[in-house]
Amino acid sequence: MIIIIKKKATKDELNKISEDFGGEYIKVVVDIERKILAGGGERHFDAEQILLANGSLQANLWGGGIDPKTKQIDYNSMINLRPPKNLARDILSEKVRKKFNKIVRDLLI
């Protein structure tokens, strides 16, 4: 289940967005300008589409994930491939990573 998170997630919301991977992983797409995220689902693309329909701009959306148990965040998603801005699945810009990380921590941890 994909949910847009705009403020600190409740335990119920965290449970719902972690269902797709059996509670072991949560895929997230973060709007680094609006400071919101879409969490859950099996593909970043689906969460990205929900945020776009909700008013986000493509240039501000970045994908990754979090292990809900260890709180470890990753920055890897196919939606991050944006030649020439980002030439890998990982978020390469340290500035973008810091924004992504802060928003994930503020909303999900």
C-alpha positions in Angstrom: 0.0 0.0 0.0 1.3 3.4 -0.9 0.6 6.4 1.4 1.7 10.0 1.1 3.3 11.0 4.4 3.4 14.8 5.1 4.0 14.6 8.9 5.6 12.1 11.3 4.1 8.7 10.4 2.0 6.9 12.9 2.7 3.2 13.8 -0.3 2.2 11.7 1.0 4.1 8.7 4.4 2.5 9.1 2.8 -1.0 9.3 0.8 -0.3 6.1 3.7 1.0 4.0 6.0 -1.9 5.1 3.4 -4.6 4.2 4.7 -5.0 0.5 8.0 -6.5 1.7 6.8 -8.3 4.8 7.9 -5.6 7.2 11.5 -5.9 6.1 11.8 -2.9 3.7 10.0 0.2 2.7 10.4 1.8 -0.7 10.1 5.6 -0.6 10.0 8.4 -3.1 10.8 11.8 -1.5 9.9 15.2 -2.8 12.9 17.1 -1.5 11.3 20.5 -2.0 7.9 19.9 -0.5 9.5 17.7 2.3 7.0 14.9 1.8 7.2 11.3 0.7 5.2 8.4 -0.7 6.0 5.2 1.1 5.2 1.6 0.3 4.4 -0.3 -2.9 6.6 -2.7 -4.9 8.0 -0.2 -7.4 9.3 3.4 -6.9 7.6 4.3 -10.2 4.1 3.8 -8.6 4.9 6.1 -5.7 6.5 8.6 -8.0 3.2 8.7 -10.1 1.2 9.3 -7.0 3.3 12.2 -6.0 3.3 13.7 -9.5 -0.5 13.5 -9.5 -0.4 15.3 -6.1 1.5 18.3 -7.4 5.1 17.3 -7.1 7.6 18.1 -9.8 9.7 15.3 -11.4 13.0 17.1 -10.8 12.3 17.1 -7.0 11.5 13.3 -6.7 14.2 10.8 -5.6 13.8 7.2 -4.7 15.3 4.9 -2.1 14.3 2.9 0.9 14.6 2.1 4.5 15.0 -1.0 6.7 12.4 -0.4 9.4 14.3 -2.5 11.9 17.8 -1.2 11.5 16.7 2.3 10.3 19.3 2.1 7.6 18.5 4.2 4.6 19.5 3.5 1.0 19.4 5.8 -2.0 18.9 3.3 -4.8 16.1 3.4 -7.4 15.7 3.3 -11.1 13.8 6.7 -10.9 17.1 8.3 -9.9 18.7 7.7 -13.3 18.6 11.2 -14.9 21.3 11.8 -17.5 23.2 14.1 -17.3 22.0 15.2 -13.8 22.4 11.8 -12.1 24.2 8.9 -13.9 23.4 6.1 -11.5 20.6 4.4 -9.6 22.1 5.8 -6.4 21.6 9.5 -5.6 25.1 10.8 -6.3 24.7 14.4 -5.1 25.7 14.8 -1.5 23.3 17.8 -1.2 20.3 15.8 -2.5 21.3 12.8 -0.3 21.3 15.0 2.8 17.9 16.4 2.0 16.5 12.9 1.2 18.0 11.5 4.4 16.6 14.3 6.7 13.1 14.0 5.2 13.0 10.2 5.6 14.3 10.5 9.2 11.9 13.2 10.1 8.9 11.4 8.7 9.6 7.7 9.3 12.1 7.3 12.1 
